[in-house]
């Protein structure tokens, strides 16, 4: 076993320890036993090895284990050599004395505190204690017998079996295993393994090596079927260094063990070389699929450069002493039949770039001959010969370039030193890496293009198309000028939206840029002060006349206040109303508006229309709707309603009242006979709904659907009475001639499945009365066009004539059960007449009445059967009646002759239908 242990001196393997670190300490590294050279043992030293305690047959002196005490310290105390016994001890005292001389010579054993030549028969076993060989009768529990001695641990050359140390393992337990005292084989794979035991099979976490259980095979020796072997078997010929991992994550492990195994095929992402499965092929070899070869085969005679990435485990010395998965990359050459499209061909190799002196590329092949084509383009791979540049490249002196030089302009994909007369303007734009990848707010470069005219939202200055006119220039139409023309002499400060680009990935930023605009007149919310449009007139010139700020007062018929000042005018703006010589935003309460005038009441024949007008509406932050914070309510006098409203009682409404219908944009209580049908439609009504935004509550314009009942000439689909419907909704209605009817007309049948009236039943249905329905089997009832078990017909449904119904069928009414309407019509008057007759004619008439009533609800066969039986029953009754009269007798009971008074009782006996009845 010792031949498998290693000796380490300061992390270096060695065969012997140096003199300065002479002692060897046992240590387990990666589940392998090693000896580490140290200068001093932590406990005791035994023959150059560090041990936790001295063997039983040795004594302790200066932390060393010796066979005998030296002459300077000849006395033992607790198995340690001392110079003399303590004062309380006697060196030649009794056996249990802690201090005693060794027995030497021909009497080496101690028996009952005496040195004897040999142990007696009653205590023939021996034990080492305090350096003495003591005779005992039996060994302590947990110890072993070896050559007549009791030992705690069997010697290294022996094996512990059944409390005995033997020289070899028995046949039934032929495998040895090194263990720590008190532990089983394989349960303590750490330091201090002190003796060997015999087992029949090694544990799951161990391997067999030379009939011994080991935690790992020696370095370079593979395992197969849990046994260390020098040569892999024929059916598992490949070597693979697998890992046994104990990980907390997929890339972080607390323990990694490598295990060299014999396998039948290499795992995925490994490569076979000399029967070894490797993470990558050795240098100077080629990759032919997943096999490493010295030379590519003829079918794949090209060597293509590629890059291989694989994972390994790297130890990281931190608090937990764990392993981390790392990525490794290496350049490789693959065997291929043809080079891939992105590679270049040179001799038999596929390269990413051409070698020196062969930097011209023609047909993807590296050559030293210069190009004879119209254009060339250069990149890191070489100089390519081509007849035309790529779509997003530019031409420069016979070469294709991705970008023109900084001082050049672009015209029709050509780099020019200056723009020609046909395209005199230069326009700067942003594009991506190849001017086709620009997306969103990021781009990679700027280009300057020659154009015949500047694009929209750009302005011309010195033949340059700019996004805005810089100060002190003025913006006039699409030009930047130094002075405004007479036709647009007013100067208005405004803002335009521009996009600026930073040099960091040319990131865009949108901002508002102030500019001076030349305009023909100031905007409505501004007034002119010395040809400059101001938002507010000066204090001494607060009156605005014809767009100019003046010192007033107004000489006009009307005036109104604005944000700029007091506006003097003879006509109100379109968004205001004339009221009391002023222009107001809305008429006062109880006033109406008519043609921008506020009036007290509408003229005869005019109608009222209520309008909601938003104040300063703006586009909402999302969607295409309008938003506002406030609005006005305008009550208008009109001659007719707007196109999207309806007239009702002289007022224009968005939707007619619920109880009305619509006809010709008017609300009516009843449809005219020319348009008598009612169709359900929707109209869109514009409303303002309150919503909460980041800066508070706003009103958002939205359209909502509202239902109306419209009078139409005819229905587009079906009609149910006067209502237009898409389908017949009632479960007891049927479609006939585009109308929903409660019962099908004569000559047709009701299809219960399709709810239509048909002339004959479909092939898979059967006629049932005036209906067509599916056919049900035995013990089944018909229910809602399906067949169900009889017990599935539960309340409120009931069984009738093979059907499971909730209502009685047509021509039937509920009278205890479903009965024919004709029968009920006959029954009620007959019941009245018969009741009167009963009083007059007696109970036999009553019996006949109920029999007739019962027969009304029965079939024709039952009536015939009753008519045949009735004469026979009447004859029997007459005969029984005669017998009853004859059998009425007086019966004298037995009398006692000794009684003084003769008495008797009269009884009346009669027979009814064979039974006797006695009445006292």
Order of alpha helices (4+ residues) and beta strands (2+ residues): beta-beta-beta-beta-beta-beta-beta-beta-beta-beta-beta-beta-beta-beta-beta-beta-beta-beta-beta-beta-beta-beta-beta-beta-beta-beta-beta-beta-beta-beta-beta-beta-beta-beta-beta-beta-beta-beta-beta-beta-beta-beta-beta-beta-beta-beta-beta-beta-beta-beta-beta-beta-beta-beta-beta-beta-beta-beta-beta-beta-beta-beta-beta-beta-beta-beta-beta-beta-beta-beta-beta-beta-beta-beta-beta-beta-beta-beta-beta-beta-beta-beta-beta-beta-beta-alpha-alpha-alpha-beta-beta
